[in-house]
């Protein structure tokens, strides 16, 4: 899978992608949809950051940099970001629900039937076979039950409890904020990788191992209090320096600045599990 990528970089990529994958799965974004977004991000990054000074960035050069075909590069450069996921393979569980809502075999008077779990026709098993591809019946039932779309009044019956899983507005707003914070942190890290020591931006993280649960809870409260105080002091500093100056700024002279602080906590068992996976991967190689 990671042939040609140094082990250290492979581990770094996986560490970044795991929490992203967790968010995507929670909001029913399939691997195919993520793959399209990744291709678009590759093309955008190549165009914005890897041009040769004095020379026009061509589709051929972007194809070389990204590993995509020139035809695919050309297509992606014309795509509106909001359209990227509209025509892709959707989450298999969502396809099952769509079939349940639209296929007459699984309806009564235009409404979804309560389905027997198994059976050659008119069953939840038949529904999954028709609409979920090669994903197993058990996996589909578990996922739809997890998000509250179906209920199991007994082990042999599946009932639709909701017409679909739609994340609440506040959840999507939290995802938006998460994406901004994560992007800001990563851009700072990338800037520091590319810069001389004297040009690097402030990037620090406090990590303290083997902390008892009670002390961790106390630290979380204290860290939040002190962080709020620091951010408020910095906000007042910026406000005092920029008041009444916005009319003098241009697109070239205006900067977006700030400082991000976040609390982090993990159980030692989670870290040990990652290290074990890393060791096993290295042994296999």
PyMOL commands that set and color helices and strands:
alter all, ss='L'
color gray80, all
select helices_A, chain A and resi 7-26+31-49+59-66+70-77+81-83+92-102+104-106+124-131+137-146+169-194+197-199+213-242+246-248+268-284
alter helices_A, ss='H'
color red, helices_A
select strands_A, chain A and resi 107-108+111-112+115-116+150-154+157-160
alter strands_A, ss='S'
color yellow, strands_A
deselect
rebuild
show_as cartoon
